[in-house]
Amino acid sequence: MNDIPHFHDLHKRSTLLKGVRAFFYEQDFMEVETPIRIPAPALETHIDAPPSGRGWLRTSPELQIKRLLVAGCERVFEMGACFRESECGQRHNPEFTMLEWYRLQADYLDILRDTEQLVQAVLPTPLMYQGVWIDLSSPWTRITVREAFLKWAGWDPVLNWDANRFDEDLVAKVEPALPKDRPCVLIDYPAPAAALARLKPHDPAVAERWEVYIGGLELANAYTELCDPVAQRERFRLAAEERQRLGKTVYPIDEAFLSALEEGLPPCGGIALGIDRLVMLACDADDIAKVRAFCQRPGELF
C-alpha cells in the first residue's frame, strides 16, 4: 500500500517552506543549522528524546541556538527535523519538522507579532480549515491561562498548581472550548509550566509564555527567554528529580549551554512552531500523514 501523500499536498508543502524562508530572509534573519544528535537534551519533565548511540536525537534546537546568540548572532532561524519518543497519531509523528526563531532585544509579545505576520504571509485569510472560515488578521485573540481555566475548567492553576490536573483539563476542557474562527493565544502560563521562560517581573507567579491555536491545532509555543544561569540550573535540577520520580530517563545537564548563559545571554525572545501543522492548515488536512512524504503510523517499529 502506498501511503505517500498526494503530489498536490507535497507541492503545497514545498511552496509554504519557500514562503517561510523568504519571510525570514526579508526580515534580515540568518538561517542556521545545529546538530541533530546531541549529548544532552533540555531537561523537561514530559518531553522525551529518542536515544542515538551515546547521545540523543534533539527534541528542539533551542539550547544550541541560544549558544549562537551568546556568540554574537542577533536574529536567527532554523527549520529542520526534531524527534520525540512516544508521540504518534493524527497530529504527532516521532519525527517532525520544527521552525524556531530567536531575536535579541525582543520579548514574547514581539515574537507574537512576528508570528502573526509570518502566518499571514504564508496562508490566505480568511482560511477554510475543516469546514470553518478562520480570520487570520491581527490582532489575534488573547486569553490568559488563568482566565481560560477559570472559565472552562473551574479552577485557577496559578494559585493552585497541580501538574496532572492542569494537563488533563487543558486537553479535555480548555483546548476544545477555544474559538475556531480566530487564532487564539493562551498567554501567561503558571510559573511551574515554564521550563525555559522568564517569569513576569511584576508577577512572578506567571511566566512570559504563550501558545497559539488555529482551527483547534496547537501551532506554536513562545516565550521571553530565561537568561539567568542560576535559575536555569535549578529548573533543570527540579525537572531531573521529577523525571527520576516518574521512571523516565534523566539526561545529563547541558553544561555547555549553562556556561554560555554565564557568559551572558542578552534579553531575547524565541519560539518553536510546528511546520507540519502549518502545512495541515494550508492543505485543510486532518492528519499529519497527509502532509509529510513519509510518516510513522501507530504501532510501527522503526
C-alpha positions as CSV (number, residue, x, y, z in Angstrom):
1,M,0.0,0.0,0.0
2,N,1.4,3.4,-1.0
3,D,0.9,5.8,2.0
4,I,2.7,8.7,0.3
5,P,0.5,11.9,0.3
6,H,-0.9,13.3,-2.9
7,F,1.5,15.3,-5.1
8,H,-0.7,18.4,-4.8
9,D,-0.2,18.5,-1.0
10,L,3.5,17.9,-1.2
11,H,3.8,20.7,-3.7
12,K,1.8,23.0,-1.3
13,R,4.3,22.0,1.4
14,S,7.2,22.9,-0.8
15,T,5.7,26.3,-1.6
16,L,5.0,27.0,2.0
17,L,8.6,26.2,3.0
18,K,9.8,28.6,0.4
19,G,7.5,31.3,1.8
20,V,8.7,30.8,5.3
21,R,12.3,31.1,4.3
22,A,11.5,34.2,2.2
23,F,9.8,35.8,5.2
24,F,12.8,35.5,7.4
25,Y,15.3,36.5,4.8
26,E,13.3,39.6,4.1
27,Q,13.4,40.3,7.9
28,D,17.1,40.0,7.9
29,F,17.3,36.8,9.9
30,M,20.2,34.4,9.4
31,E,19.4,30.7,8.8
32,V,21.5,28.4,10.9
33,E,22.0,24.6,11.2
34,T,22.6,23.0,14.6
35,P,23.3,19.3,15.4
36,I,20.5,16.8,15.2
37,R,22.3,14.3,17.5
38,I,23.3,15.9,20.8
39,P,24.9,14.9,24.1
40,A,22.3,16.5,26.4
41,P,18.6,17.3,25.6
42,A,16.9,20.0,27.5
43,L,15.6,18.7,30.8
44,E,11.8,19.0,30.6
45,T,9.6,16.7,32.6
46,H,7.3,15.4,29.8
47,I,9.5,15.7,26.7
48,D,11.4,12.6,25.8
49,A,14.3,12.4,23.4
50,P,15.0,9.2,21.4
51,P,18.4,7.7,22.2
52,S,21.0,7.7,19.4
53,G,24.3,6.0,20.2
54,R,25.9,7.7,23.1
55,G,23.6,10.7,22.7
56,W,20.1,11.6,21.8
57,L,18.2,12.9,18.8
58,R,17.2,16.5,19.5
59,T,13.7,17.4,20.6
60,S,14.5,21.1,19.7
61,P,17.5,23.1,18.6
62,E,16.8,25.7,21.4
63,L,19.9,25.2,23.6
64,Q,22.2,25.2,20.6
65,I,20.6,28.3,19.1
66,K,20.9,30.2,22.3
67,R,24.6,29.5,22.4
68,L,24.8,31.1,18.9
69,L,23.1,34.2,20.4
70,V,25.7,34.4,23.1
71,A,28.4,34.1,20.4
72,G,27.1,37.2,18.6
73,C,24.2,36.2,16.4
74,E,21.3,38.6,16.7
75,R,18.4,37.3,14.6
76,V,18.4,33.6,13.6
77,F,16.0,30.9,12.5
78,E,16.3,27.1,11.9
79,M,13.9,24.8,10.1
80,G,14.6,21.1,10.4
81,A,13.9,17.7,11.8
82,C,13.2,17.1,15.5
83,F,12.2,14.0,17.4
84,R,10.2,12.9,20.4
85,E,9.5,9.5,21.7
86,S,6.0,8.0,22.0
87,E,4.3,10.8,20.1
88,C,2.4,9.2,17.2
89,G,-1.1,10.0,16.0
90,Q,-3.1,12.2,13.8
91,R,-1.3,15.4,15.0
92,H,2.0,13.9,16.1
93,N,4.9,12.0,14.4
94,P,8.0,10.8,16.2
95,E,10.0,12.8,13.6
96,F,8.6,16.2,12.7
97,T,9.7,19.5,11.2
98,M,10.2,22.4,13.6
99,L,10.7,26.0,12.9
100,E,12.4,28.0,15.6
101,W,13.5,31.7,15.6
102,Y,15.1,33.9,18.2
103,R,16.0,37.6,18.2
104,L,17.8,39.8,20.7
105,Q,16.1,42.7,22.5
106,A,12.7,41.1,22.0
107,D,10.1,39.6,24.3
108,Y,7.3,37.2,23.9
109,L,4.9,39.9,22.6
110,D,7.4,40.9,19.9
111,I,7.6,37.2,18.9
112,L,3.8,37.1,18.8
113,R,3.8,39.9,16.3
114,D,6.4,38.0,14.2
115,T,4.1,35.0,14.3
116,E,1.0,36.9,13.2
117,Q,3.0,38.4,10.2
118,L,4.5,35.0,9.2
119,V,1.2,33.2,9.2
120,Q,-0.5,35.9,7.3
121,A,2.4,35.9,4.8
122,V,2.1,32.1,4.0
123,L,-1.6,31.4,4.5
124,P,-4.6,33.0,2.9
125,T,-7.1,34.9,5.0
126,P,-9.8,34.0,5.6
127,L,-8.6,30.4,5.7
128,M,-11.0,27.5,5.4
129,Y,-10.0,24.7,7.7
130,Q,-12.2,21.6,8.4
131,G,-15.4,23.4,7.5
132,V,-14.7,26.7,9.4
133,W,-13.6,30.0,8.0
134,I,-10.7,31.4,10.1
135,D,-9.9,35.1,10.1
136,L,-6.1,35.3,10.5
137,S,-5.9,39.1,10.6
138,S,-4.3,40.9,13.5
139,P,-4.6,41.2,16.4
140,W,-5.2,37.6,17.4
141,T,-7.5,36.8,20.3
142,R,-5.6,36.6,23.6
143,I,-6.8,34.9,26.8
144,T,-4.6,34.3,29.9
145,V,-4.2,30.7,31.1
146,R,-5.8,31.8,34.4
147,E,-8.9,33.2,32.6
148,A,-9.3,30.2,30.4
149,F,-9.1,27.7,33.3
150,L,-11.4,29.7,35.5
151,K,-13.9,29.9,32.6
152,W,-13.8,26.3,31.2
153,A,-12.2,24.2,33.9
154,G,-13.4,25.9,37.1
155,W,-10.1,26.4,38.9
156,D,-7.1,28.7,39.0
157,P,-3.8,26.9,38.1
158,V,-1.8,30.0,39.0
159,L,-2.9,29.9,42.7
160,N,-3.4,26.1,43.0
161,W,-0.9,24.4,40.7
162,D,-1.5,20.8,40.0
163,A,0.5,19.5,37.1
164,N,-1.6,16.4,36.3
165,R,-4.9,18.2,36.7
166,F,-3.5,21.0,34.5
167,D,-2.5,18.7,31.7
168,E,-5.8,16.8,31.8
169,D,-8.0,19.8,31.9
170,L,-6.0,21.6,29.2
171,V,-6.7,18.7,26.8
172,A,-10.2,17.8,27.9
173,K,-11.8,21.1,28.8
174,V,-9.8,24.2,27.7
175,E,-8.5,23.4,24.2
176,P,-11.9,22.1,22.9
177,A,-13.5,25.4,24.1
178,L,-11.1,27.7,22.3
179,P,-12.6,29.6,19.4
180,K,-12.1,28.1,16.0
181,D,-12.9,31.1,13.8
182,R,-9.9,33.1,15.0
183,P,-6.4,32.2,16.1
184,C,-6.4,32.1,19.9
185,V,-3.4,32.8,22.1
186,L,-3.2,31.2,25.5
187,I,-0.9,33.6,27.3
188,D,0.9,33.9,30.7
189,Y,1.4,30.4,31.9
190,P,1.8,29.4,35.6
191,A,5.4,29.6,36.6
192,P,5.9,25.8,37.1
193,A,4.8,25.3,33.4
194,A,7.8,27.3,32.1
195,A,11.0,25.3,31.9
196,L,13.0,27.9,29.9
197,A,10.8,31.1,30.1
198,R,11.3,34.2,32.1
199,L,8.9,35.0,34.9
200,K,7.0,38.2,34.7
201,P,9.0,40.8,36.7
202,H,5.8,42.3,38.3
203,D,4.1,38.9,38.8
204,P,6.5,36.0,39.2
205,A,3.6,33.6,39.7
206,V,3.3,33.5,35.9
207,A,5.8,33.2,33.1
208,E,6.1,35.2,29.9
209,R,5.0,32.3,27.7
210,W,2.2,31.8,25.2
211,E,0.8,29.1,22.8
212,V,-1.3,29.8,19.8
213,Y,-4.2,27.6,18.5
214,I,-5.5,27.9,15.0
215,G,-8.5,25.9,13.9
216,G,-8.1,23.7,17.0
217,L,-4.4,22.9,16.2
218,E,-1.8,23.9,18.7
219,L,0.7,25.6,16.4
220,A,3.4,27.3,18.3
221,N,5.0,27.8,21.8
222,A,6.9,31.0,22.5
223,Y,8.4,32.9,25.4
224,T,10.7,35.6,26.7
225,E,13.8,33.6,27.3
226,L,15.2,32.9,30.7
227,C,18.8,34.4,30.8
228,D,19.7,33.6,34.4
229,P,22.1,30.6,34.6
230,V,21.5,30.0,38.3
231,A,17.7,29.9,37.9
232,Q,18.0,27.8,34.7
233,R,20.3,25.2,36.5
234,E,17.7,25.0,39.3
235,R,14.9,24.4,36.9
236,F,16.9,21.6,35.2
237,R,17.6,20.1,38.6
238,L,13.9,20.0,39.5
239,A,13.0,18.6,36.2
240,A,15.6,15.9,36.6
241,E,14.2,15.0,40.0
242,E,10.7,14.7,38.6
243,R,11.8,12.6,35.7
244,Q,13.6,10.2,38.1
245,R,10.4,10.0,40.2
246,L,8.4,9.1,37.1
247,G,10.9,6.5,36.0
248,K,12.0,8.4,32.9
249,T,15.5,8.8,31.5
250,V,17.4,11.6,33.3
251,Y,19.5,13.4,30.8
252,P,22.8,15.0,31.8
253,I,22.8,18.7,32.3
254,D,24.0,20.6,29.2
255,E,27.0,22.3,30.8
256,A,28.0,24.0,27.6
257,F,24.6,25.7,27.4
258,L,24.8,26.9,31.1
259,S,28.3,28.1,30.5
260,A,27.0,30.2,27.6
261,L,24.4,31.7,29.9
262,E,27.1,32.5,32.4
263,E,28.9,34.4,29.6
264,G,25.8,36.5,29.2
265,L,22.7,35.8,27.1
266,P,21.2,39.2,26.1
267,P,17.5,39.7,26.6
268,C,15.7,37.8,23.8
269,G,12.5,36.1,22.7
270,G,12.1,32.8,20.9
271,I,9.5,30.4,19.5
272,A,9.0,26.8,18.3
273,L,6.4,26.4,15.5
274,G,5.3,23.1,14.1
275,I,5.8,23.2,10.3
276,D,3.7,20.1,9.7
277,R,0.7,21.6,11.5
278,L,1.2,24.8,9.5
279,V,1.0,22.7,6.3
280,M,-2.0,20.9,7.7
281,L,-3.8,24.3,7.8
282,A,-2.7,25.1,4.3
283,C,-3.9,21.8,2.9
284,D,-7.1,21.5,5.0
285,A,-5.7,18.2,6.3
286,D,-6.9,16.5,9.5
287,D,-3.9,14.1,9.7
288,I,-0.2,14.8,9.8
289,A,0.4,11.8,7.5
290,K,-1.3,13.7,4.7
291,V,1.3,16.4,4.7
292,R,4.6,14.5,5.3
293,A,6.1,12.5,2.5
294,F,6.8,9.6,4.9
295,C,5.1,9.2,8.3
296,Q,5.2,6.6,11.0
297,R,1.9,5.1,11.9
298,P,0.8,4.0,15.4
299,G,2.2,0.5,16.2
300,E,5.0,0.7,13.6
301,L,8.5,0.0,15.0
302,F,11.5,1.7,13.4
